[in-house]
Amino acid sequence: MTGLFRSSTTWVIDFRYEGRPRRWFKIFSQGIDPTEAVREQLHALYGGRARLEAVRVATVDEETQFLRGEEARNVYCPTGRRR
């Protein structure tokens, strides 16, 4: 039933920053392939230090974890620490 009212899609963005794997979850309007927009954003933020690996629609489990704030955190990022 909730699918009838959805106007967005959650995407998983896998990339490498200075050789280390990173993952973002981003939400875009439904029916849009954000690959080129993500590539441009990575270039604007990190220049040649980042390389896009994959852009795909999140699975139901991944989306649920993201929305609940239960996705795996990057331990090297201080903002990702659990309180």
MODELLER restraints for C-alpha pairs under 7 A, 6 or more apart:
rsr = mdl.restraints
at = mdl.atoms
rsr.add(forms.Gaussian(group=physical.xy_distance, feature=features.Distance(at['CA:7:A'], at['CA:29:A']), mean=5.99, stdev=0.5))
rsr.add(forms.Gaussian(group=physical.xy_distance, feature=features.Distance(at['CA:7:A'], at['CA:30:A']), mean=5.39, stdev=0.5))
rsr.add(forms.Gaussian(group=physical.xy_distance, feature=features.Distance(at['CA:8:A'], at['CA:27:A']), mean=6.43, stdev=0.5))
rsr.add(forms.Gaussian(group=physical.xy_distance, feature=features.Distance(at['CA:8:A'], at['CA:28:A']), mean=5.48, stdev=0.5))
rsr.add(forms.Gaussian(group=physical.xy_distance, feature=features.Distance(at['CA:8:A'], at['CA:29:A']), mean=4.22, stdev=0.5))
rsr.add(forms.Gaussian(group=physical.xy_distance, feature=features.Distance(at['CA:8:A'], at['CA:30:A']), mean=4.33, stdev=0.5))
rsr.add(forms.Gaussian(group=physical.xy_distance, feature=features.Distance(at['CA:9:A'], at['CA:27:A']), mean=5.59, stdev=0.5))
rsr.add(forms.Gaussian(group=physical.xy_distance, feature=features.Distance(at['CA:9:A'], at['CA:28:A']), mean=5.55, stdev=0.5))
rsr.add(forms.Gaussian(group=physical.xy_distance, feature=features.Distance(at['CA:9:A'], at['CA:29:A']), mean=6.13, stdev=0.5))
rsr.add(forms.Gaussian(group=physical.xy_distance, feature=features.Distance(at['CA:9:A'], at['CA:30:A']), mean=5.26, stdev=0.5))
rsr.add(forms.Gaussian(group=physical.xy_distance, feature=features.Distance(at['CA:10:A'], at['CA:25:A']), mean=6.73, stdev=0.5))
rsr.add(forms.Gaussian(group=physical.xy_distance, feature=features.Distance(at['CA:10:A'], at['CA:26:A']), mean=5.74, stdev=0.5))
rsr.add(forms.Gaussian(group=physical.xy_distance, feature=features.Distance(at['CA:10:A'], at['CA:27:A']), mean=4.44, stdev=0.5))
rsr.add(forms.Gaussian(group=physical.xy_distance, feature=features.Distance(at['CA:10:A'], at['CA:28:A']), mean=6.58, stdev=0.5))
rsr.add(forms.Gaussian(group=physical.xy_distance, feature=features.Distance(at['CA:10:A'], at['CA:57:A']), mean=6.12, stdev=0.5))
rsr.add(forms.Gaussian(group=physical.xy_distance, feature=features.Distance(at['CA:10:A'], at['CA:58:A']), mean=5.69, stdev=0.5))
rsr.add(forms.Gaussian(group=physical.xy_distance, feature=features.Distance(at['CA:10:A'], at['CA:63:A']), mean=6.53, stdev=0.5))
rsr.add(forms.Gaussian(group=physical.xy_distance, feature=features.Distance(at['CA:11:A'], at['CA:25:A']), mean=5.70, stdev=0.5))
rsr.add(forms.Gaussian(group=physical.xy_distance, feature=features.Distance(at['CA:11:A'], at['CA:26:A']), mean=5.30, stdev=0.5))
rsr.add(forms.Gaussian(group=physical.xy_distance, feature=features.Distance(at['CA:11:A'], at['CA:27:A']), mean=6.01, stdev=0.5))
rsr.add(forms.Gaussian(group=physical.xy_distance, feature=features.Distance(at['CA:11:A'], at['CA:55:A']), mean=6.82, stdev=0.5))
rsr.add(forms.Gaussian(group=physical.xy_distance, feature=features.Distance(at['CA:11:A'], at['CA:56:A']), mean=5.58, stdev=0.5))
rsr.add(forms.Gaussian(group=physical.xy_distance, feature=features.Distance(at['CA:11:A'], at['CA:57:A']), mean=4.38, stdev=0.5))
rsr.add(forms.Gaussian(group=physical.xy_distance, feature=features.Distance(at['CA:11:A'], at['CA:58:A']), mean=5.04, stdev=0.5))
rsr.add(forms.Gaussian(group=physical.xy_distance, feature=features.Distance(at['CA:12:A'], at['CA:23:A']), mean=6.96, stdev=0.5))
rsr.add(forms.Gaussian(group=physical.xy_distance, feature=features.Distance(at['CA:12:A'], at['CA:24:A']), mean=5.97, stdev=0.5))
rsr.add(forms.Gaussian(group=physical.xy_distance, feature=features.Distance(at['CA:12:A'], at['CA:25:A']), mean=4.86, stdev=0.5))
rsr.add(forms.Gaussian(group=physical.xy_distance, feature=features.Distance(at['CA:12:A'], at['CA:26:A']), mean=6.63, stdev=0.5))
rsr.add(forms.Gaussian(group=physical.xy_distance, feature=features.Distance(at['CA:12:A'], at['CA:55:A']), mean=5.81, stdev=0.5))
rsr.add(forms.Gaussian(group=physical.xy_distance, feature=features.Distance(at['CA:12:A'], at['CA:56:A']), mean=5.38, stdev=0.5))
rsr.add(forms.Gaussian(group=physical.xy_distance, feature=features.Distance(at['CA:12:A'], at['CA:57:A']), mean=5.97, stdev=0.5))
rsr.add(forms.Gaussian(group=physical.xy_distance, feature=features.Distance(at['CA:12:A'], at['CA:58:A']), mean=5.41, stdev=0.5))
rsr.add(forms.Gaussian(group=physical.xy_distance, feature=features.Distance(at['CA:13:A'], at['CA:23:A']), mean=5.54, stdev=0.5))
rsr.add(forms.Gaussian(group=physical.xy_distance, feature=features.Distance(at['CA:13:A'], at['CA:24:A']), mean=4.99, stdev=0.5))
rsr.add(forms.Gaussian(group=physical.xy_distance, feature=features.Distance(at['CA:13:A'], at['CA:25:A']), mean=6.14, stdev=0.5))
rsr.add(forms.Gaussian(group=physical.xy_distance, feature=features.Distance(at['CA:13:A'], at['CA:54:A']), mean=5.99, stdev=0.5))
rsr.add(forms.Gaussian(group=physical.xy_distance, feature=features.Distance(at['CA:13:A'], at['CA:55:A']), mean=4.78, stdev=0.5))
rsr.add(forms.Gaussian(group=physical.xy_distance, feature=features.Distance(at['CA:13:A'], at['CA:56:A']), mean=6.81, stdev=0.5))
rsr.add(forms.Gaussian(group=physical.xy_distance, feature=features.Distance(at['CA:14:A'], at['CA:22:A']), mean=5.92, stdev=0.5))
rsr.add(forms.Gaussian(group=physical.xy_distance, feature=features.Distance(at['CA:14:A'], at['CA:23:A']), mean=4.65, stdev=0.5))
rsr.add(forms.Gaussian(group=physical.xy_distance, feature=features.Distance(at['CA:14:A'], at['CA:24:A']), mean=6.63, stdev=0.5))
rsr.add(forms.Gaussian(group=physical.xy_distance, feature=features.Distance(at['CA:14:A'], at['CA:52:A']), mean=6.50, stdev=0.5))
rsr.add(forms.Gaussian(group=physical.xy_distance, feature=features.Distance(at['CA:14:A'], at['CA:53:A']), mean=5.34, stdev=0.5))
rsr.add(forms.Gaussian(group=physical.xy_distance, feature=features.Distance(at['CA:14:A'], at['CA:54:A']), mean=5.06, stdev=0.5))
rsr.add(forms.Gaussian(group=physical.xy_distance, feature=features.Distance(at['CA:14:A'], at['CA:55:A']), mean=6.41, stdev=0.5))
rsr.add(forms.Gaussian(group=physical.xy_distance, feature=features.Distance(at['CA:15:A'], at['CA:21:A']), mean=5.94, stdev=0.5))
rsr.add(forms.Gaussian(group=physical.xy_distance, feature=features.Distance(at['CA:15:A'], at['CA:22:A']), mean=5.36, stdev=0.5))
rsr.add(forms.Gaussian(group=physical.xy_distance, feature=features.Distance(at['CA:15:A'], at['CA:23:A']), mean=6.35, stdev=0.5))
rsr.add(forms.Gaussian(group=physical.xy_distance, feature=features.Distance(at['CA:15:A'], at['CA:50:A']), mean=6.82, stdev=0.5))
rsr.add(forms.Gaussian(group=physical.xy_distance, feature=features.Distance(at['CA:15:A'], at['CA:51:A']), mean=5.55, stdev=0.5))
rsr.add(forms.Gaussian(group=physical.xy_distance, feature=features.Distance(at['CA:15:A'], at['CA:52:A']), mean=4.33, stdev=0.5))
rsr.add(forms.Gaussian(group=physical.xy_distance, feature=features.Distance(at['CA:15:A'], at['CA:53:A']), mean=4.68, stdev=0.5))
rsr.add(forms.Gaussian(group=physical.xy_distance, feature=features.Distance(at['CA:15:A'], at['CA:54:A']), mean=6.73, stdev=0.5))
rsr.add(forms.Gaussian(group=physical.xy_distance, feature=features.Distance(at['CA:16:A'], at['CA:22:A']), mean=5.64, stdev=0.5))
rsr.add(forms.Gaussian(group=physical.xy_distance, feature=features.Distance(at['CA:16:A'], at['CA:50:A']), mean=5.41, stdev=0.5))
rsr.add(forms.Gaussian(group=physical.xy_distance, feature=features.Distance(at['CA:16:A'], at['CA:51:A']), mean=5.17, stdev=0.5))
rsr.add(forms.Gaussian(group=physical.xy_distance, feature=features.Distance(at['CA:16:A'], at['CA:52:A']), mean=6.49, stdev=0.5))
rsr.add(forms.Gaussian(group=physical.xy_distance, feature=features.Distance(at['CA:16:A'], at['CA:53:A']), mean=6.93, stdev=0.5))
rsr.add(forms.Gaussian(group=physical.xy_distance, feature=features.Distance(at['CA:17:A'], at['CA:49:A']), mean=5.69, stdev=0.5))
rsr.add(forms.Gaussian(group=physical.xy_distance, feature=features.Distance(at['CA:17:A'], at['CA:50:A']), mean=4.34, stdev=0.5))
rsr.add(forms.Gaussian(group=physical.xy_distance, feature=features.Distance(at['CA:17:A'], at['CA:51:A']), mean=6.63, stdev=0.5))
rsr.add(forms.Gaussian(group=physical.xy_distance, feature=features.Distance(at['CA:18:A'], at['CA:49:A']), mean=5.11, stdev=0.5))
rsr.add(forms.Gaussian(group=physical.xy_distance, feature=features.Distance(at['CA:18:A'], at['CA:50:A']), mean=6.14, stdev=0.5))
rsr.add(forms.Gaussian(group=physical.xy_distance, feature=features.Distance(at['CA:35:A'], at['CA:55:A']), mean=6.12, stdev=0.5))
rsr.add(forms.Gaussian(group=physical.xy_distance, feature=features.Distance(at['CA:39:A'], at['CA:52:A']), mean=6.48, stdev=0.5))
rsr.add(forms.Gaussian(group=physical.xy_distance, feature=features.Distance(at['CA:42:A'], at['CA:50:A']), mean=6.44, stdev=0.5))
rsr.add(forms.Gaussian(group=physical.xy_distance, feature=features.Distance(at['CA:65:A'], at['CA:71:A']), mean=5.16, stdev=0.5))
rsr.add(forms.Gaussian(group=physical.xy_distance, feature=features.Distance(at['CA:73:A'], at['CA:80:A']), mean=5.43, stdev=0.5))
rsr.add(forms.Gaussian(group=physical.xy_distance, feature=features.Distance(at['CA:74:A'], at['CA:80:A']), mean=5.98, stdev=0.5))
rsr.add(forms.Gaussian(group=physical.xy_distance, feature=features.Distance(at['CA:75:A'], at['CA:81:A']), mean=6.83, stdev=0.5))
